[in-house]
């Protein structure tokens, strides 16, 4: 397989965690005979410093021609004095618009070796494995007052229903239909769309109740469908359930190249200190491999290897438990690569094939 995956390191810890993503892609290419072209381009604050623009035309053009895009993080206090439209974050918004991205998927799954770091008791936590499907191109972020059209809701709902069909066939649509006219339209449209997907069980929930239920009993959710603003808030809340925002990946899809990125920010306070957690980026790469390139075996290989690293007790600072062996970002990546080679060499022993 020959594919081009544009790398956008960005700001803060972005370049550090993206090194993990690039290393995984190179390992997959080498071991499975793929050819991955991995050009790097600036975005965010790094692009402002280099070109005076948070999203240079050359970056957007390269992303538009790519098969996928992998992003580190953007932003930082260094650029806070700039006008809002010139700050690093505007580069990310422009990238989403330029690629026609309208849906963001954030899987929330607590990996078995890390169950102890969740702030929830095991009986409340249950088997945490859900997806938040967030509308990305409309709503409060792009309109005042908040606006949604029926076609915008239909396309995001169709995506969420399709995801639910591939999982446990349960969809919870989150809105504020008791207050917002846009949410009333949202609920009516989702109900209409549900007729096309009769196998999927649909539930509606107000966003304030959904936020509470995520803490009380997160295992009740399978796929959560919601608007731009609500999805932004709920997905960050869900990061607390697994113990660290550094653990969660995300993927954005639309009419152009898909964008993959960890949900954490640029964390300038730890940038350059070899403290960043690369797991969110690692899992973003497995989403890229599985969902966009159709390379499920390679994605499974990476995830099994990651679980073995965690089971061996290696942790970055943010997820360290008593007795854990705390290591830096670079060392974590090295251990993962070593485990990938070991897992590949002993695939039969571990009960799976490649």
N, C-alpha and C positions, 0 to 999 in steps of 0.2 A: 504494500500500500504506500502510495506517495501523497503526502499532504503537507500543506503550509499552515503552520500555527504561529501567529504573530504573538510575540511576548512584549507585554507592556509593564516593565518593572514599577514605574511610578515613583512614589515618595516614601520616606520613612523606612519602615521595615519591608516595604514592597519588594525591593531588589533582593533582600535576604530570603524571603519566603519563596520568591519566584525561582530562585536557584534550585529549590527542591523540585518544583514542577518541571523545570528544564531537565534536571538529572533523571527524573522518572521517564520522561518522554524519550530521552536518549537511550536509556536502558531497554525500553520497550522496542525501540527501533532496532537496536543491536541484536537482541535476543530473538525477535520474531520476524526479522527481515523486512521491516518497514523503512521507508525513507521519509523522515520528518524534517522539513526545512523550518528553522526556528529563528527568524529574524527579530531583532529587538528595535523598538521605536519608543520615543519619549511621549509621556502624557502627564497631565497634572502639573504640579509644581516644577518637576524636572524639565518639562517642556517649556514652561514659562521662563525658567532660567536659561535654557538653551536657545529658544526661538521666540520668546515673547508672546507665546500663545499656548494655552492649556491643552489645545488639540490642534497641532499643526496639520495642514492639509496633507502632508506626506504620510502622517500617521493614519489619518482617516482613510486615505486611499489604499494603504497597505492592508488595513483591516478589512476594507470592503472587498478586496481580492482574495482574502485568506479563506481557509476552510474552517478555522476557529481562531478565537482570540483568548489569551490567558493573561489576566491582569493581576498585579500585586496589590497596590493600594494607592490612593491619592489623598493629598491634603496635608496641612500642617500650619502651625501658627506663623511661620515665616511669611506666608502670603495672605494673612488675615486682613491686612490694611488695603488690599486691592478691592476695587469695585466687585460686587457680587458676581457679575457676569464674566469677570476676568480671573476669578479664583480657580484653583485646581479642580474643585468639584464640578465646575461648569464644563470641564473637559470630559468628564465621565457622562454627564447628561447629554452633551453633544455627541459623544460616541454612541450612546444608546439610540439617539434620534437618527444619527447617520446610518446606523445598521438596521434601523427599523425594528428594534427590539421592543416587544410589548408585553412579555411575560417573564417573570422571574420565579425560579423554582429553588426553594431552600429546604433540602432534606434535613430533618432533625432526628438523629439516631444516636443513642448512647452505646458506644462500643463496649463489649463485655468487660475488658480489662479496666475500664474507667468508671464502672458503676459507682465506685466509692466516692467519686469527687462530686457527684450531684448533690445539691443542697436538700433534695427531697428524700424522704424516707422511702425505702424500697417498696413498701406497700402502696404508697402514692405514685411512685414512679412507674411501676408496672413494666410492660414491654414497650418502651418508648421508641416509636418508629413512625414518624409522620412526615408529610410534605406540606409546606406552605406555598401555595401558588398565588403570586402577587401580580396584579395588573401594574404595568410599568410605564405606560405612555400617557396616561390621563389623570383625572382627579385633581385633588387639591394642589399637587405639585405643579400643575400646568394651567390652572384656571382659577379665577376669583370672581364669582363664587365657584365652588367645586362643580365640575360638569363631567358627565359621562353620556355617551350616545349608545343606542341599542347595538349597533355593529361592534363597538369597542367591547361591550360586555359579552356579546355573543362569542367573539373570537377567544376571549380569555376563558369563558365558561366551557367552550368546546375543548380547549386544551386541558382544563382541570378534569372534566369528565373522562377524557381519554386516559389521563394519568390514573384516575381512580379505577377505571376498568382493568388496568394492569396491576392493581394492588388488591385491596380488600373490598373494593366497590362501595366505599362509603365516602361521601362528600359533605363537608360542612361549609356552607356559604356564610361568611361573616360580614355583617353590615350594621348600619344604624338606622334602620327603616322606620323606627318610631320617631325620628327627628328630621332626617335629611331626605329631601325629595330625590336626590341622586341615588340614595340607598333604596328607596321605594322602587325606582326604576330597575335598579340592580336586582332586587328580589324577584320582581315580576319576570324579568328576562331570564333569570336562572331557572325559575319554575317552568317557563316555556321550553327552555333548552332541555330540561330534564325528561321531557317526553321523547326526546330522541335517544336517550340513554336509560331505558327502563330497568336495566340490570343494576344501576347505581342507586343506592339509597341516599336521599338528599335530606339534609337538615339545615335549618336556618338558625343563626345565633347572633344576637347583638354583640357588638365588639367588646363592650365592657364585661359582659358575661363570659365571652370567649377568653378574655385575658385572665379572668378568675379561674375558669375551668382548666386552662393550661397548667395552672399550679396545683389545683385540687386533684385532677385526674387526667393527665396528659395522654394516657394510653387510649382514651376514648376516641381520639382523632386519628383519621387515616389521611385524607387530603383536605386541607383547609383552603378555600378559595376566598380571596378578599381584594379590596381596592389598594391603590398605591400607598396612601398614608397609613391605613390600618395594617397593611402587610409589613411595612417598614417597622412599625412598633412591635407587632406580635412576633416577628422573626427574631428581633433582638431579645425579646423576653424569652423566647424559646432557647436562646443560647445559654441563658442562666440555668435552664433545666439540665443541660449536659455538663455544666461546671465551668465553661470558658468559651468566650466568643471566638477564641482561636481555633476551635475544633470544627466549625461548620463551614461547608462549601456552599456555592450557589452557581446557578446557570441561568442565563438570559437568552431567550429565543425570540425570533421574529422573522422578518423577510430576508435578512442578510446573515452574515456570519454570526454564529452564536458566541456569547461572551461568558467566560468562566472566571470566577474570582472567589476568594474567601470572603466571608461577610465582615471580618474585622476591618478596622481602619488602619491608618498609617502608623499609629502609635509612636510619634516622634520621640517620646520620652525614653524609649528603649532602643531606638534605631542605632545601629552600629555597635551594639553591645552583645551581640550573639545570644539574645534572650528570646527572640520571637518564636512563637509556636508555628511550625510549618504544616500542621495537620490539615487545617482548612484548605490550604493550597493543594496538598497531596490528594485530598478527597475531591477537590474541584477537577483535578486531572483525571481521576477515575470516572467522574461524570462525563468529561470530554471524551474519554476513550469509549465508554459504554453507550452514551446517548447520542453522540454525534458521529463517531467513527465506526460504531458497531463492533468494537473490540472488547467483548465481554470477558473473554479469557484473560486478556492483559489486565483489565480492570480488576478482576478477581485476584489475580496474582499480586497486584500492588496492595490491595486491601488485606489479603491474608498475611502478607509480609509485614504490613503496618501493625496488625493485631499481634503478631509475634514479637515485634519490637516492644510494644506496650506490655505484653505479658511478661517480658523479661525484666520489667521494672524501670525502663528508661522513661524519663519525663523531662519536659521543659518546665521552667519555673512556675508557670501559671497553672499547671495541672499536677504539681508534685504533692504526693501524699507522704505521710511519715514512713520512712524506710525506703522511699524511692531513690533511684540514682538520678540526680538532676544533671542534665547535660545541656549544652548549648545547641543553637540551631544547626550549625555545621556538623556537629557530632551526631545529631539526630538523623540528619540526611545520610551521613556515612553509615550509620547502623542500619538504616532502611535499605540502602543499596546492598549491603552485605547480606541482609536477611532475604532480599529478593533473589540473590544468587543462590543462597542456601535452599530456599524454598523451591526454586526451579530445579536444582540438582536432586532434590529429594521429593519431587512431586508425588511419586507413588506412595511414599511413606506417609504423606500428609493426607492421602485419600482423594487426590484430585489429579487430573491430567492436564497437560498443555500441548 
